[in-house]
């Protein structure tokens, strides 16, 4: 089994968080905002490149409230 690089792990995390936000927006589900914020904070601290885009998507979810 091949070990994932930090870039691959970062992309996997980005995709998972992004998908979670998309689903929450689609379903008008604001119950996961705190969890998503924690995930983005972790991602931002470890995989800075795309964290701003995730924060922008989270703001869209917060607008659903």
PDB file of N, CA, C and O in Angstrom, chain B, residues numbered from 101:
ATOM      1  N   UNK B 101       0.842  -1.180   0.000  1.00  0.00           N
ATOM      2  CA  UNK B 101       0.000   0.000   0.000  1.00  0.00           C
ATOM      3  C   UNK B 101       0.885   1.242   0.000  1.00  0.00           C
ATOM      4  O   UNK B 101       1.788   1.374   0.826  1.00  0.00           O
ATOM      5  N   UNK B 102       0.622   2.129  -0.917  1.00  0.00           N
ATOM      6  CA  UNK B 102       1.420   3.335  -1.057  1.00  0.00           C
ATOM      7  C   UNK B 102       1.043   4.356   0.023  1.00  0.00           C
ATOM      8  O   UNK B 102      -0.138   4.594   0.273  1.00  0.00           O
ATOM      9  N   UNK B 103       2.042   4.950   0.650  1.00  0.00           N
ATOM     10  CA  UNK B 103       1.821   6.001   1.630  1.00  0.00           C
ATOM     11  C   UNK B 103       1.428   7.284   0.915  1.00  0.00           C
ATOM     12  O   UNK B 103       2.024   7.645  -0.099  1.00  0.00           O
ATOM     13  N   UNK B 104       0.426   7.971   1.444  1.00  0.00           N
ATOM     14  CA  UNK B 104      -0.031   9.226   0.845  1.00  0.00           C
ATOM     15  C   UNK B 104       0.936  10.356   1.185  1.00  0.00           C
ATOM     16  O   UNK B 104       1.474  10.424   2.291  1.00  0.00           O
ATOM     17  N   UNK B 105       1.144  11.235   0.217  1.00  0.00           N
ATOM     18  CA  UNK B 105       1.965  12.422   0.469  1.00  0.00           C
ATOM     19  C   UNK B 105       1.108  13.460   1.192  1.00  0.00           C
ATOM     20  O   UNK B 105      -0.117  13.351   1.230  1.00  0.00           O
ATOM     21  N   UNK B 106       1.760  14.457   1.760  1.00  0.00           N
ATOM     22  CA  UNK B 106       1.021  15.520   2.437  1.00  0.00           C
ATOM     23  C   UNK B 106       0.093  16.230   1.455  1.00  0.00           C
ATOM     24  O   UNK B 106      -1.011  16.623   1.829  1.00  0.00           O
ATOM     25  N   UNK B 107       0.516  16.396   0.228  1.00  0.00           N
ATOM     26  CA  UNK B 107      -0.329  17.035  -0.783  1.00  0.00           C
ATOM     27  C   UNK B 107      -1.570  16.204  -1.053  1.00  0.00           C
ATOM     28  O   UNK B 107      -2.672  16.743  -1.152  1.00  0.00           O
ATOM     29  N   UNK B 108      -1.398  14.898  -1.173  1.00  0.00           N
ATOM     30  CA  UNK B 108      -2.544  14.019  -1.413  1.00  0.00           C
ATOM     31  C   UNK B 108      -3.508  14.037  -0.225  1.00  0.00           C
ATOM     32  O   UNK B 108      -4.725  14.078  -0.408  1.00  0.00           O
ATOM     33  N   UNK B 109      -2.966  14.008   0.974  1.00  0.00           N
ATOM     34  CA  UNK B 109      -3.811  14.062   2.164  1.00  0.00           C
ATOM     35  C   UNK B 109      -4.554  15.388   2.240  1.00  0.00           C
ATOM     36  O   UNK B 109      -5.737  15.430   2.577  1.00  0.00           O
ATOM     37  N   UNK B 110      -3.852  16.468   1.923  1.00  0.00           N
ATOM     38  CA  UNK B 110      -4.482  17.781   1.928  1.00  0.00           C
ATOM     39  C   UNK B 110      -5.635  17.851   0.956  1.00  0.00           C
ATOM     40  O   UNK B 110      -6.693  18.393   1.274  1.00  0.00           O
ATOM     41  N   UNK B 111      -5.432  17.302  -0.240  1.00  0.00           N
ATOM     42  CA  UNK B 111      -6.494  17.315  -1.235  1.00  0.00           C
ATOM     43  C   UNK B 111      -7.673  16.470  -0.781  1.00  0.00           C
ATOM     44  O   UNK B 111      -8.826  16.854  -0.978  1.00  0.00           O
ATOM     45  N   UNK B 112      -7.393  15.327  -0.178  1.00  0.00           N
ATOM     46  CA  UNK B 112      -8.466  14.467   0.319  1.00  0.00           C
ATOM     47  C   UNK B 112      -9.278  15.183   1.402  1.00  0.00           C
ATOM     48  O   UNK B 112     -10.507  15.119   1.413  1.00  0.00           O
ATOM     49  N   UNK B 113      -8.577  15.862   2.307  1.00  0.00           N
ATOM     50  CA  UNK B 113      -9.262  16.601   3.372  1.00  0.00           C
ATOM     51  C   UNK B 113     -10.078  17.749   2.775  1.00  0.00           C
ATOM     52  O   UNK B 113     -11.232  17.955   3.151  1.00  0.00           O
ATOM     53  N   UNK B 114      -9.480  18.491   1.851  1.00  0.00           N
ATOM     54  CA  UNK B 114     -10.177  19.598   1.200  1.00  0.00           C
ATOM     55  C   UNK B 114     -11.458  19.087   0.545  1.00  0.00           C
ATOM     56  O   UNK B 114     -12.524  19.681   0.710  1.00  0.00           O
ATOM     57  N   UNK B 115     -11.355  18.000  -0.186  1.00  0.00           N
ATOM     58  CA  UNK B 115     -12.518  17.449  -0.882  1.00  0.00           C
ATOM     59  C   UNK B 115     -13.607  17.028   0.097  1.00  0.00           C
ATOM     60  O   UNK B 115     -14.790  17.277  -0.137  1.00  0.00           O
ATOM     61  N   UNK B 116     -13.210  16.394   1.184  1.00  0.00           N
ATOM     62  CA  UNK B 116     -14.184  15.940   2.172  1.00  0.00           C
ATOM     63  C   UNK B 116     -14.898  17.124   2.840  1.00  0.00           C
ATOM     64  O   UNK B 116     -16.118  17.104   3.005  1.00  0.00           O
ATOM     65  N   UNK B 117     -14.141  18.140   3.218  1.00  0.00           N
ATOM     66  CA  UNK B 117     -14.738  19.311   3.857  1.00  0.00           C
ATOM     67  C   UNK B 117     -15.646  20.045   2.872  1.00  0.00           C
ATOM     68  O   UNK B 117     -16.761  20.439   3.215  1.00  0.00           O
ATOM     69  N   UNK B 118     -15.164  20.220   1.666  1.00  0.00           N
ATOM     70  CA  UNK B 118     -15.935  20.909   0.640  1.00  0.00           C
ATOM     71  C   UNK B 118     -17.251  20.185   0.372  1.00  0.00           C
ATOM     72  O   UNK B 118     -18.300  20.820   0.267  1.00  0.00           O
ATOM     73  N   UNK B 119     -17.197  18.877   0.263  1.00  0.00           N
ATOM     74  CA  UNK B 119     -18.396  18.087   0.014  1.00  0.00           C
ATOM     75  C   UNK B 119     -19.373  18.202   1.189  1.00  0.00           C
ATOM     76  O   UNK B 119     -20.584  18.296   0.990  1.00  0.00           O
ATOM     77  N   UNK B 120     -18.845  18.193   2.393  1.00  0.00           N
ATOM     78  CA  UNK B 120     -19.693  18.318   3.585  1.00  0.00           C
ATOM     79  C   UNK B 120     -20.421  19.667   3.597  1.00  0.00           C
ATOM     80  O   UNK B 120     -21.602  19.739   3.936  1.00  0.00           O
ATOM     81  N   UNK B 121     -19.707  20.729   3.226  1.00  0.00           N
ATOM     82  CA  UNK B 121     -20.327  22.052   3.162  1.00  0.00           C
ATOM     83  C   UNK B 121     -21.384  22.090   2.057  1.00  0.00           C
ATOM     84  O   UNK B 121     -22.482  22.607   2.266  1.00  0.00           O
ATOM     85  N   UNK B 122     -21.058  21.548   0.891  1.00  0.00           N
ATOM     86  CA  UNK B 122     -22.018  21.524  -0.217  1.00  0.00           C
ATOM     87  C   UNK B 122     -23.310  20.817   0.182  1.00  0.00           C
ATOM     88  O   UNK B 122     -24.405  21.295  -0.114  1.00  0.00           O
ATOM     89  N   UNK B 123     -23.174  19.673   0.858  1.00  0.00           N
ATOM     90  CA  UNK B 123     -24.355  18.930   1.299  1.00  0.00           C
ATOM     91  C   UNK B 123     -25.165  19.729   2.313  1.00  0.00           C
ATOM     92  O   UNK B 123     -26.395  19.743   2.262  1.00  0.00           O
ATOM     93  N   UNK B 124     -24.472  20.394   3.232  1.00  0.00           N
ATOM     94  CA  UNK B 124     -25.164  21.191   4.245  1.00  0.00           C
ATOM     95  C   UNK B 124     -25.914  22.358   3.596  1.00  0.00           C
ATOM     96  O   UNK B 124     -27.040  22.668   3.983  1.00  0.00           O
ATOM     97  N   UNK B 125     -25.290  22.997   2.615  1.00  0.00           N
ATOM     98  CA  UNK B 125     -25.953  24.097   1.906  1.00  0.00           C
ATOM     99  C   UNK B 125     -27.171  23.565   1.148  1.00  0.00           C
ATOM    100  O   UNK B 125     -28.251  24.151   1.203  1.00  0.00           O
ATOM    101  N   UNK B 126     -26.987  22.464   0.451  1.00  0.00           N
ATOM    102  CA  UNK B 126     -28.064  21.863  -0.334  1.00  0.00           C
ATOM    103  C   UNK B 126     -29.265  21.517   0.541  1.00  0.00           C
ATOM    104  O   UNK B 126     -30.412  21.677   0.123  1.00  0.00           O
ATOM    105  N   UNK B 127     -28.994  21.042   1.759  1.00  0.00           N
ATOM    106  CA  UNK B 127     -30.058  20.604   2.665  1.00  0.00           C
ATOM    107  C   UNK B 127     -30.450  21.665   3.690  1.00  0.00           C
ATOM    108  O   UNK B 127     -31.228  21.392   4.604  1.00  0.00           O
ATOM    109  N   UNK B 128     -29.908  22.884   3.537  1.00  0.00           N
ATOM    110  CA  UNK B 128     -30.164  23.961   4.502  1.00  0.00           C
ATOM    111  C   UNK B 128     -29.922  23.494   5.930  1.00  0.00           C
ATOM    112  O   UNK B 128     -30.691  23.809   6.838  1.00  0.00           O
ATOM    113  N   UNK B 129     -28.841  22.736   6.118  1.00  0.00           N
ATOM    114  CA  UNK B 129     -28.502  22.147   7.423  1.00  0.00           C
ATOM    115  C   UNK B 129     -27.397  22.954   8.084  1.00  0.00           C
ATOM    116  O   UNK B 129     -26.227  22.827   7.724  1.00  0.00           O
ATOM    117  N   UNK B 130     -27.771  23.784   9.049  1.00  0.00           N
ATOM    118  CA  UNK B 130     -26.779  24.607   9.735  1.00  0.00           C
ATOM    119  C   UNK B 130     -26.253  23.948  11.010  1.00  0.00           C
ATOM    120  O   UNK B 130     -25.446  24.542  11.725  1.00  0.00           O
ATOM    121  N   UNK B 131     -26.700  22.739  11.296  1.00  0.00           N
ATOM    122  CA  UNK B 131     -26.311  22.073  12.542  1.00  0.00           C
ATOM    123  C   UNK B 131     -24.835  21.685  12.587  1.00  0.00           C
ATOM    124  O   UNK B 131     -24.294  21.433  13.664  1.00  0.00           O
ATOM    125  N   UNK B 132     -24.184  21.635  11.434  1.00  0.00           N
ATOM    126  CA  UNK B 132     -22.786  21.204  11.401  1.00  0.00           C
ATOM    127  C   UNK B 132     -21.790  22.355  11.304  1.00  0.00           C
ATOM    128  O   UNK B 132     -20.599  22.121  11.102  1.00  0.00           O
ATOM    129  N   UNK B 133     -22.253  23.580  11.441  1.00  0.00           N
ATOM    130  CA  UNK B 133     -21.366  24.726  11.273  1.00  0.00           C
ATOM    131  C   UNK B 133     -20.167  24.659  12.214  1.00  0.00           C
ATOM    132  O   UNK B 133     -19.033  24.869  11.782  1.00  0.00           O
ATOM    133  N   UNK B 134     -20.401  24.371  13.492  1.00  0.00           N
ATOM    134  CA  UNK B 134     -19.289  24.320  14.449  1.00  0.00           C
ATOM    135  C   UNK B 134     -18.265  23.246  14.077  1.00  0.00           C
ATOM    136  O   UNK B 134     -17.058  23.482  14.133  1.00  0.00           O
ATOM    137  N   UNK B 135     -18.757  22.070  13.698  1.00  0.00           N
ATOM    138  CA  UNK B 135     -17.853  20.977  13.313  1.00  0.00           C
ATOM    139  C   UNK B 135     -17.061  21.360  12.066  1.00  0.00           C
ATOM    140  O   UNK B 135     -15.856  21.117  11.996  1.00  0.00           O
ATOM    141  N   UNK B 136     -17.720  21.947  11.102  1.00  0.00           N
ATOM    142  CA  UNK B 136     -17.048  22.342   9.863  1.00  0.00           C
ATOM    143  C   UNK B 136     -16.005  23.414  10.155  1.00  0.00           C
ATOM    144  O   UNK B 136     -14.916  23.384   9.582  1.00  0.00           O
ATOM    145  N   UNK B 137     -16.321  24.360  11.038  1.00  0.00           N
ATOM    146  CA  UNK B 137     -15.338  25.386  11.410  1.00  0.00           C
ATOM    147  C   UNK B 137     -14.094  24.753  12.024  1.00  0.00           C
ATOM    148  O   UNK B 137     -12.974  25.160  11.714  1.00  0.00           O
ATOM    149  N   UNK B 138     -14.282  23.764  12.889  1.00  0.00           N
ATOM    150  CA  UNK B 138     -13.140  23.071  13.493  1.00  0.00           C
ATOM    151  C   UNK B 138     -12.315  22.346  12.429  1.00  0.00           C
ATOM    152  O   UNK B 138     -11.085  22.356  12.474  1.00  0.00           O
ATOM    153  N   UNK B 139     -12.994  21.726  11.486  1.00  0.00           N
ATOM    154  CA  UNK B 139     -12.298  21.022  10.411  1.00  0.00           C
ATOM    155  C   UNK B 139     -11.481  22.003   9.566  1.00  0.00           C
ATOM    156  O   UNK B 139     -10.338  21.722   9.203  1.00  0.00           O
ATOM    157  N   UNK B 140     -12.085  23.162   9.258  1.00  0.00           N
ATOM    158  CA  UNK B 140     -11.386  24.165   8.455  1.00  0.00           C
ATOM    159  C   UNK B 140     -10.201  24.730   9.230  1.00  0.00           C
ATOM    160  O   UNK B 140      -9.138  24.955   8.652  1.00  0.00           O
ATOM    161  N   UNK B 141     -10.371  24.962  10.534  1.00  0.00           N
ATOM    162  CA  UNK B 141      -9.254  25.448  11.353  1.00  0.00           C
ATOM    163  C   UNK B 141      -8.086  24.474  11.313  1.00  0.00           C
ATOM    164  O   UNK B 141      -6.936  24.880  11.144  1.00  0.00           O
ATOM    165  N   UNK B 142      -8.386  23.187  11.470  1.00  0.00           N
ATOM    166  CA  UNK B 142      -7.329  22.174  11.407  1.00  0.00           C
ATOM    167  C   UNK B 142      -6.674  22.190  10.029  1.00  0.00           C
ATOM    168  O   UNK B 142      -5.449  22.176   9.906  1.00  0.00           O
ATOM    169  N   UNK B 143      -7.508  22.219   9.005  1.00  0.00           N
ATOM    170  CA  UNK B 143      -7.012  22.225   7.633  1.00  0.00           C
ATOM    171  C   UNK B 143      -6.131  23.454   7.392  1.00  0.00           C
ATOM    172  O   UNK B 143      -5.057  23.354   6.798  1.00  0.00           O
ATOM    173  N   UNK B 144      -6.605  24.615   7.863  1.00  0.00           N
ATOM    174  CA  UNK B 144      -5.852  25.862   7.665  1.00  0.00           C
ATOM    175  C   UNK B 144      -4.493  25.811   8.347  1.00  0.00           C
ATOM    176  O   UNK B 144      -3.509  26.325   7.817  1.00  0.00           O
ATOM    177  N   UNK B 145      -4.438  25.199   9.508  1.00  0.00           N
ATOM    178  CA  UNK B 145      -3.177  25.094  10.235  1.00  0.00           C
ATOM    179  C   UNK B 145      -2.206  24.112   9.596  1.00  0.00           C
ATOM    180  O   UNK B 145      -0.993  24.219   9.775  1.00  0.00           O
ATOM    181  N   UNK B 146      -2.744  23.160   8.855  1.00  0.00           N
ATOM    182  CA  UNK B 146      -1.891  22.112   8.298  1.00  0.00           C
ATOM    183  C   UNK B 146      -1.811  22.111   6.772  1.00  0.00           C
ATOM    184  O   UNK B 146      -0.845  21.610   6.196  1.00  0.00           O
ATOM    185  N   UNK B 147      -2.815  22.666   6.130  1.00  0.00           N
ATOM    186  CA  UNK B 147      -2.873  22.676   4.665  1.00  0.00           C
ATOM    187  C   UNK B 147      -3.412  24.034   4.220  1.00  0.00           C
ATOM    188  O   UNK B 147      -4.560  24.127   3.787  1.00  0.00           O
ATOM    189  N   UNK B 148      -2.618  25.062   4.319  1.00  0.00           N
ATOM    190  CA  UNK B 148      -3.045  26.448   4.169  1.00  0.00           C
ATOM    191  C   UNK B 148      -3.603  26.783   2.780  1.00  0.00           C
ATOM    192  O   UNK B 148      -4.460  27.660   2.668  1.00  0.00           O
ATOM    193  N   UNK B 149      -3.158  26.133   1.763  1.00  0.00           N
ATOM    194  CA  UNK B 149      -3.413  26.538   0.384  1.00  0.00           C
ATOM    195  C   UNK B 149      -4.876  26.852   0.067  1.00  0.00           C
ATOM    196  O   UNK B 149      -5.155  27.897  -0.522  1.00  0.00           O
ATOM    197  N   UNK B 150      -5.810  25.988   0.435  1.00  0.00           N
ATOM    198  CA  UNK B 150      -7.199  26.162   0.011  1.00  0.00           C
ATOM    199  C   UNK B 150      -8.161  26.499   1.139  1.00  0.00           C
ATOM    200  O   UNK B 150      -9.375  26.461   0.938  1.00  0.00           O
ATOM    201  N   UNK B 151      -7.660  26.823   2.301  1.00  0.00           N
ATOM    202  CA  UNK B 151      -8.526  27.087   3.448  1.00  0.00           C
ATOM    203  C   UNK B 151      -9.433  28.299   3.214  1.00  0.00           C
ATOM    204  O   UNK B 151     -10.576  28.306   3.672  1.00  0.00           O
ATOM    205  N   UNK B 152      -8.950  29.310   2.517  1.00  0.00           N
ATOM    206  CA  UNK B 152      -9.760  30.512   2.281  1.00  0.00           C
ATOM    207  C   UNK B 152     -11.020  30.174   1.479  1.00  0.00           C
ATOM    208  O   UNK B 152     -12.095  30.708   1.753  1.00  0.00           O
ATOM    209  N   UNK B 153     -10.889  29.303   0.508  1.00  0.00           N
ATOM    210  CA  UNK B 153     -12.055  28.911  -0.288  1.00  0.00           C
ATOM    211  C   UNK B 153     -13.077  28.190   0.580  1.00  0.00           C
ATOM    212  O   UNK B 153     -14.280  28.404   0.431  1.00  0.00           O
ATOM    213  N   UNK B 154     -12.603  27.333   1.490  1.00  0.00           N
ATOM    214  CA  UNK B 154     -13.525  26.631   2.371  1.00  0.00           C
ATOM    215  C   UNK B 154     -14.225  27.601   3.317  1.00  0.00           C
ATOM    216  O   UNK B 154     -15.412  27.442   3.600  1.00  0.00           O
ATOM    217  N   UNK B 155     -13.501  28.599   3.803  1.00  0.00           N
ATOM    218  CA  UNK B 155     -14.126  29.598   4.682  1.00  0.00           C
ATOM    219  C   UNK B 155     -15.225  30.349   3.929  1.00  0.00           C
ATOM    220  O   UNK B 155     -16.284  30.636   4.486  1.00  0.00           O
ATOM    221  N   UNK B 156     -14.965  30.662   2.668  1.00  0.00           N
ATOM    222  CA  UNK B 156     -15.956  31.354   1.853  1.00  0.00           C
ATOM    223  C   UNK B 156     -17.215  30.502   1.699  1.00  0.00           C
ATOM    224  O   UNK B 156     -18.327  31.024   1.785  1.00  0.00           O
ATOM    225  N   UNK B 157     -17.052  29.210   1.476  1.00  0.00           N
ATOM    226  CA  UNK B 157     -18.190  28.318   1.352  1.00  0.00           C
ATOM    227  C   UNK B 157     -18.946  28.220   2.672  1.00  0.00           C
ATOM    228  O   UNK B 157     -20.175  28.155   2.689  1.00  0.00           O
ATOM    229  N   UNK B 158     -18.201  28.210   3.782  1.00  0.00           N
ATOM    230  CA  UNK B 158     -18.844  28.157   5.090  1.00  0.00           C
ATOM    231  C   UNK B 158     -19.674  29.411   5.331  1.00  0.00           C
ATOM    232  O   UNK B 158     -20.753  29.334   5.920  1.00  0.00           O
ATOM    233  N   UNK B 159     -19.190  30.554   4.887  1.00  0.00           N
ATOM    234  CA  UNK B 159     -19.971  31.782   5.023  1.00  0.00           C
ATOM    235  C   UNK B 159     -21.274  31.679   4.250  1.00  0.00           C
ATOM    236  O   UNK B 159     -22.294  32.213   4.687  1.00  0.00           O
ATOM    237  N   UNK B 160     -21.258  30.998   3.106  1.00  0.00           N
ATOM    238  CA  UNK B 160     -22.488  30.763   2.358  1.00  0.00           C
ATOM    239  C   UNK B 160     -23.461  29.926   3.191  1.00  0.00           C
ATOM    240  O   UNK B 160     -24.664  30.184   3.203  1.00  0.00           O
ATOM    241  N   UNK B 161     -22.924  28.924   3.884  1.00  0.00           N
ATOM    242  CA  UNK B 161     -23.769  28.094   4.742  1.00  0.00           C
ATOM    243  C   UNK B 161     -24.327  28.907   5.896  1.00  0.00           C
ATOM    244  O   UNK B 161     -25.496  28.759   6.253  1.00  0.00           O
ATOM    245  N   UNK B 162     -23.511  29.757   6.478  1.00  0.00           N
ATOM    246  CA  UNK B 162     -23.997  30.591   7.584  1.00  0.00           C
ATOM    247  C   UNK B 162     -25.106  31.521   7.121  1.00  0.00           C
ATOM    248  O   UNK B 162     -25.986  31.873   7.906  1.00  0.00           O
ATOM    249  N   UNK B 163     -25.076  31.919   5.871  1.00  0.00           N
ATOM    250  CA  UNK B 163     -26.123  32.772   5.318  1.00  0.00           C
ATOM    251  C   UNK B 163     -27.458  32.059   5.210  1.00  0.00           C
ATOM    252  O   UNK B 163     -28.497  32.701   5.054  1.00  0.00           O
ATOM    253  N   UNK B 164     -27.437  30.743   5.292  1.00  0.00           N
ATOM    254  CA  UNK B 164     -28.659  29.941   5.216  1.00  0.00           C
ATOM    255  C   UNK B 164     -29.469  30.057   6.498  1.00  0.00           C
ATOM    256  O   UNK B 164     -30.687  29.878   6.476  1.00  0.00           O
ATOM    257  N   UNK B 165     -28.806  30.357   7.621  1.00  0.00           N
ATOM    258  CA  UNK B 165     -29.481  30.442   8.932  1.00  0.00           C
ATOM    259  C   UNK B 165     -30.691  31.336   8.890  1.00  0.00           C
ATOM    260  O   UNK B 165     -31.365  31.511   9.905  1.00  0.00           O
TER     261      UNK B 165
END
